[in-house]
Amino acid sequence: MTTLGPERIYLDHNATTPLKPAVRDAMIQAMDLVGNPSSVHAFGRRARRAVEDARAAVAALVGVKPAQVLFTGSGTEANNMALRGFPGRRVLTSAIEHESVLAAVTDADRLPVTPSGALALDALAEALERVEPNRALLSLMVANNETGVLQPVAEAAALARARGALVHADAVQAAGRLPLSLPALGVDLLTLSAHKLGGPAGVGAMILAEGLEPDALVRGGGQEKRKRAGTENLLGIVGFGAAARLARAELPAAATLAPLRDRLEREALAAAPLARVMGADAPRVPNTSCLVLPGLSGETQVMALDLAGVAVSAGSACSSGKVKPSHVLAAMGADAASASSAIRVSLGWTSDDAAVDRFLAAWSALARRSVAA
Ligand code: PLP
């Protein structure tokens, strides 16, 4: 859970969160469910009830009705569904989106961000003017996965909807870290992923405004109102439901990560005065810190920290394990050297003062050695 062996510290919650114990318990119980949720017999009905309980929990997390939740195989799939589900609409997005948005539609307009890492709203307004009314689809993340910087989703959505655009928000890194509501954000579609909030990987959700009908990406059976074919991932969905229920109850605890993260940054900068925190002057999710240590590549930092028993990540290597200069930091105006010398430290439900102390001891020693070298 918290450790891999007695000594290891996990500070990579934005890559994936450790499964919460109550989620594991719910999933273990669900392993004994036999039926296919589409079957009409008692076994099937019991499985269906488990799916619908989970749907209600996910709906409650984002302030919608259960019927507005479609389960998918990942956050990536939900992002693809949102962006590809409305052919004929021109996609506008930001330059700092997750790869699952950037790769879903390759001819999208990628709008710039400010040096603090938030979408430039004036650029959005201009881009909207260039698209015929009622023909745009804006996709904007709620919180960036590398910097944690919160995007002006409600403001952007108001601008976009005034031009008849549909609005999608990728809330994968925000859910469970701050209160989230589809109606309050004023968006039409919202993406969630279970494994970023204490649930299992391999299950996500597309949240839809009432009456909205994106094209199905996966076709076949009639599951998920014909919007996502394939026998439901019962275990994953049950885990997602349990994680969503807990995430909602534990939002106050998630907020307490901010002072922990702020201490980490204060002490890191005191130990390495040349270092800086990307997006520090912008509102951020409480758990994320993107630290640039000039002169030492992110990859080297990650490996040295790993040797010291502390797990963080570099660049945007959230799934591939490959490290490339961060497109997010480049879009914020960081030069190539800085964009390559960043690490992301992301806290979560397993993080405490002792974990932060371990990180600080290892990273400060590394920073001192790199200055001496
Ligand atoms: N969107 C953001 C902002 C993410 O950080 C991630 C995963 O890192 C995803 C989408 C993709 O989610 P999944 O891993 O469930 O495909």
Residues whose N, C-alpha, C, O or C-beta is under 5 A from the ligand:
A	BS01	PLP	N14 A15 S74 G75 T76 H98 S100 A143 N145 D170 V172 Q173 S193 G204 C318
